Amino acid sequence: MQPTAHDFKSNARAALGDKQLQDALSGLPGGLVAQRAAARARLPEFDGLRDYGRDLRNHTLEHLDVYLERYETAVKGAGGHVHWAANGDEACAAILRICQDAGARLVTKGKSMVSEEIGLNARLEGAGLEVVETDLGEYILQIRHETPSHIIAPAIHLTQGQVEADFRREHAHLPAGRRLVDPAELVDEARQILREKFIEADVGITGANFLIAETGSSIIVTNEGNGDLTQSLARVHIVITSIDKVVPTLDDASALLRLLARSATGQEITSYTTFSTGPRRDGDPDGPEAYHVVLLDNGRTELLGSEFREVLRCIRCGACMNHCPVYNAVGGHAYGWVYPGPIGAVLNPGFIGIKEAGNLPNASTFCGRCEAVCPMRIPLPKLMRHWREREFAGGDTPFTTRMALKSWAALARRPWAYHLLARLTSRAMRVASGRSGAFRWLPFATGWTGGRDFPAPQGRTFQELWAARQKQAASKRSAR
């Protein structure tokens, strides 16, 4: 995927003017957000589980080498194979080699953001393989030649009408007069198309929500069952995932699963939670003949050894973006790379560089909703501030921003000047706003006034109120 994160501002402007996108995004607050709130309310120990999850992930990351070696040993003991990949090129090469050794022509895929990260589909298709996404949202995006706009609901930016039009265009061999009015009909049509692909596939590729060091198992959570068909019907099952997904034991994975679905979709547990451990054994009724796991680093080791380590606790639930006012306004594609929303604002600079993705950590109001809902208690606003600091230290902050910060610093070091300017500016703005008490346009603030009025300051400044309170308190003390 070619990054366009450097164009975030123009991407965002285009998104704000896209009526279909705005209609599609309008359901987020009443959908996934409300469902998470209801699920949290039904589980009294939810916050205790968050503390446990945070501590567990911290412990695992502290001893990541130990648990990865233990995981590799367990996979091999179960008859599987582990391939280590330092970057996307190595991961794609390993997967292509496995497919070619298997004589594969058709590959089915379950949903995997890591495969998006490394551009896997394009690499396999370039070698002559047919690759079919089997998650409904991913399948829709594949026929549209688009990338996911959300990590758990990849086609959330589309309306039902758009999907119907895509199906009628792509599935031209089906009767033109068929009904495609409600979601069930759309799902049924996709099922008809994909069922043949599942049966014909030589290789099935899935991601992994967790890897269990104790047993060598991989776990996927889905609501469609496509992941199960992908990994059980093909002769070869390949898991592509990142090194940070490992957890020590089955009990640990079970605890995190209690948080994952509730945070993502508001479910107590997803419709399918599938554990895979090695290839088919003697006497098994189904399953792959070969089982491979490709473990990707791709910059995670660097994050692990930096002040951004806490972001690797992420379990990819998507709660941060569901609750983010910026994501809700512009959607995922505006972020210009694989991971959107607050988690993307921290991950993307680590993977593609602060020069490319520097706009992302700056595109935040720091309202704190992302941190408040994160099941792993990742301090996302703090980590975004770290990226801002790195950008500034590297001289990559725009000139106007640097000058504004220097001006602010000069005032902050001279309280008398700061107080005087604040008092004069607030009074001038109050007078200039007239009877409306707000501005429809302000210089240097068009990003705000382009979408909403800017309220003029009312009453006394904070410093004036504080000084009056201190004076009143001093008077009471002297009166005693």
Secondary structure as the mmCIF struct_conf table of DSSP 4:
data_model
#
loop_
_struct_conf.conf_type_id
_struct_conf.id
_struct_conf.beg_label_comp_id
_struct_conf.beg_label_asym_id
_struct_conf.beg_label_seq_id
_struct_conf.end_label_comp_id
_struct_conf.end_label_asym_id
_struct_conf.end_label_seq_id
HELX_RH_3T_P HELX_RH_3T_P1 ALA A 5 ASP A 7
HELX_RH_AL_P HELX_RH_AL_P1 PHE A 8 LEU A 16
TURN_TY1_P TURN_TY1_P1 GLY A 17 GLY A 17
HELX_RH_AL_P HELX_RH_AL_P2 LYS A 19 LEU A 25
TURN_TY1_P TURN_TY1_P2 SER A 26 LEU A 28
HELX_RH_PI_P HELX_RH_PI_P1 PRO A 29 VAL A 33
HELX_RH_AL_P HELX_RH_AL_P3 ALA A 34 ALA A 41
TURN_TY1_P TURN_TY1_P3 ARG A 42 ARG A 42
TURN_TY1_P TURN_TY1_P4 PRO A 44 GLU A 45
HELX_RH_AL_P HELX_RH_AL_P4 PHE A 46 GLU A 62
TURN_TY1_P TURN_TY1_P5 HIS A 63 HIS A 63
HELX_RH_AL_P HELX_RH_AL_P5 LEU A 64 GLY A 77
TURN_TY1_P TURN_TY1_P6 ALA A 78 GLY A 79
STRN STRN1 HIS A 81 ALA A 85
BEND BEND1 ALA A 86 ASN A 87
HELX_RH_AL_P HELX_RH_AL_P6 GLY A 88 ASP A 101
TURN_TY1_P TURN_TY1_P7 ALA A 102 GLY A 103
BEND BEND2 ARG A 105 ARG A 105
STRN STRN2 LEU A 106 LYS A 109
HELX_RH_AL_P HELX_RH_AL_P7 MET A 113 ILE A 118
TURN_TY1_P TURN_TY1_P8 GLY A 119 GLY A 119
HELX_RH_AL_P HELX_RH_AL_P8 LEU A 120 GLY A 126
TURN_TY1_P TURN_TY1_P9 ALA A 127 GLY A 128
STRN STRN3 GLU A 130 GLU A 133
BEND BEND3 ASP A 135 ASP A 135
HELX_RH_AL_P HELX_RH_AL_P9 LEU A 136 ARG A 144
TURN_TY1_P TURN_TY1_P10 HIS A 145 HIS A 145
BEND BEND4 SER A 149 ALA A 153
TURN_TY1_P TURN_TY1_P11 PRO A 154 HIS A 157
HELX_RH_AL_P HELX_RH_AL_P10 GLN A 160 GLU A 170
TURN_TY1_P TURN_TY1_P12 HIS A 171 HIS A 173
BEND BEND5 LEU A 174 LEU A 174
TURN_TY1_P TURN_TY1_P13 ALA A 176 GLY A 177
BEND BEND6 ASP A 182 ASP A 182
HELX_RH_AL_P HELX_RH_AL_P11 PRO A 183 GLU A 200
BEND BEND7 ASP A 202 ASP A 202
STRN STRN4 VAL A 203 THR A 206
BEND BEND8 ASN A 209 ASN A 209
STRN STRN5 PHE A 210 ILE A 212
TURN_TY1_P TURN_TY1_P14 ALA A 213 GLY A 216
STRN STRN6 SER A 217 THR A 222
BEND BEND9 ASN A 223 GLY A 225
HELX_RH_AL_P HELX_RH_AL_P12 ASN A 226 LEU A 233
BEND BEND10 ALA A 234 ARG A 235
STRN STRN7 VAL A 236 SER A 242
HELX_RH_3T_P HELX_RH_3T_P2 ILE A 243 LYS A 245
STRN STRN8 VAL A 246 VAL A 247
BEND BEND11 PRO A 248 PRO A 248
HELX_RH_AL_P HELX_RH_AL_P13 LEU A 250 ALA A 264
TURN_TY1_P TURN_TY1_P15 THR A 265 THR A 265
BEND BEND12 GLY A 266 GLY A 266
BEND BEND13 GLU A 268 ILE A 269
BEND BEND14 SER A 271 SER A 271
STRN STRN9 TYR A 272 SER A 276
BEND BEND15 GLY A 278 PRO A 279
HELX_LH_PP_P HELX_LH_PP_P1 ARG A 280 ARG A 281
TURN_TY1_P TURN_TY1_P16 ASP A 282 GLY A 283
BEND BEND16 PRO A 285 ASP A 286
BEND BEND17 GLU A 289 GLU A 289
STRN STRN10 ALA A 290 LEU A 296
TURN_TY1_P TURN_TY1_P17 ASN A 298 GLY A 299
HELX_RH_AL_P HELX_RH_AL_P14 ARG A 300 LEU A 304
TURN_TY1_P TURN_TY1_P18 GLY A 305 GLY A 305
BEND BEND18 SER A 306 SER A 306
TURN_TY1_P TURN_TY1_P19 GLU A 307 PHE A 308
HELX_RH_3T_P HELX_RH_3T_P3 ARG A 309 ARG A 313
HELX_RH_AL_P HELX_RH_AL_P15 ALA A 319 HIS A 323
HELX_RH_AL_P HELX_RH_AL_P16 PRO A 325 VAL A 330
BEND BEND19 GLY A 332 GLY A 332
HELX_RH_3T_P HELX_RH_3T_P4 HIS A 333 TYR A 335
BEND BEND20 TRP A 337 TYR A 339
HELX_RH_AL_P HELX_RH_AL_P17 GLY A 341 ILE A 352
HELX_RH_AL_P HELX_RH_AL_P18 ILE A 354 ALA A 357
TURN_TY1_P TURN_TY1_P20 GLY A 358 GLY A 358
HELX_RH_AL_P HELX_RH_AL_P19 ASN A 359 ASN A 362
BEND BEND21 ALA A 363 ALA A 363
HELX_RH_AL_P HELX_RH_AL_P20 ARG A 369 VAL A 373
TURN_TY1_P TURN_TY1_P21 PRO A 375 MET A 376
HELX_RH_AL_P HELX_RH_AL_P21 LEU A 380 ALA A 393
TURN_TY1_P TURN_TY1_P22 GLY A 394 GLY A 395
BEND BEND22 THR A 397 THR A 397
HELX_RH_AL_P HELX_RH_AL_P22 PHE A 399 ALA A 412
TURN_TY1_P TURN_TY1_P23 ARG A 413 ARG A 413
HELX_RH_AL_P HELX_RH_AL_P23 PRO A 415 SER A 433
HELX_RH_3T_P HELX_RH_3T_P5 GLY A 434 SER A 436
TURN_TY1_P TURN_TY1_P24 GLY A 437 GLY A 437
STRN STRN11 ALA A 438 PHE A 439
BEND BEND23 ARG A 440 ARG A 440
TURN_TY1_P TURN_TY1_P25 PRO A 443 PHE A 444
HELX_RH_AL_P HELX_RH_AL_P24 THR A 446 THR A 449
TURN_TY1_P TURN_TY1_P26 GLY A 450 GLY A 451
BEND BEND24 ARG A 452 ARG A 452
STRN STRN12 PHE A 454 PRO A 455
HELX_LH_PP_P HELX_LH_PP_P2 ALA A 456 PRO A 457
BEND BEND25 GLY A 459 ARG A 460
HELX_RH_AL_P HELX_RH_AL_P25 PHE A 462 ALA A 479
#
